[in-house]
Amino acid sequence: MQITIGSRVTMHFSLQLADGMPVESSYDDEPITFVVGDGTLDRGLELALIGLRPDDRQVLTLMPGQAFGQRDAEAVQMLPRTEFPADMPLAPGQIIGFTGQNGEELAGAVLEVGQDQVKVDFNHPLAGREIVFDVHILVVENPLQGQG
């Protein structure tokens, strides 16, 4: 039973930067279950799973842009300080939740805090980074074929 778009997959995974710095892992916790194509994983990570079967283990190095997209200079924006609550302390490195123009939730990282403006980066934190993606496929269920 191979993973395809629409497969329900249960797996363990880890993400780390090319230098070995861990980003996220399920290996010490419960495995994740999701449907390929539902947006749970970045599209680049999903594509790396296509064709894998239960009990497969794979470690892939995804080059910048293959997962989480490339960095976009236009995603770094200067926002008026008045758009933030007056009593909100702001500091570089702080992650803040924003509501986008279409009502979607966005995370932004504060880069600089000025008297009148705040520089915020809306790029995904892993955008443009080389990522090591380690997976262990536990269960694959395809809609028309049952469990595999």
Secondary structure by P-SEA (a helix, b strand, c coil): ccccccccccccbbbbcccccccccccccbbbbbccccccccaaaaaaaccccccbbbbbbbcccccccccccccbbbbbcccccccccccccbbbbbbccccbbbbbbbccccccbbbbbcccccccbbbbbbbbbccccccccccc
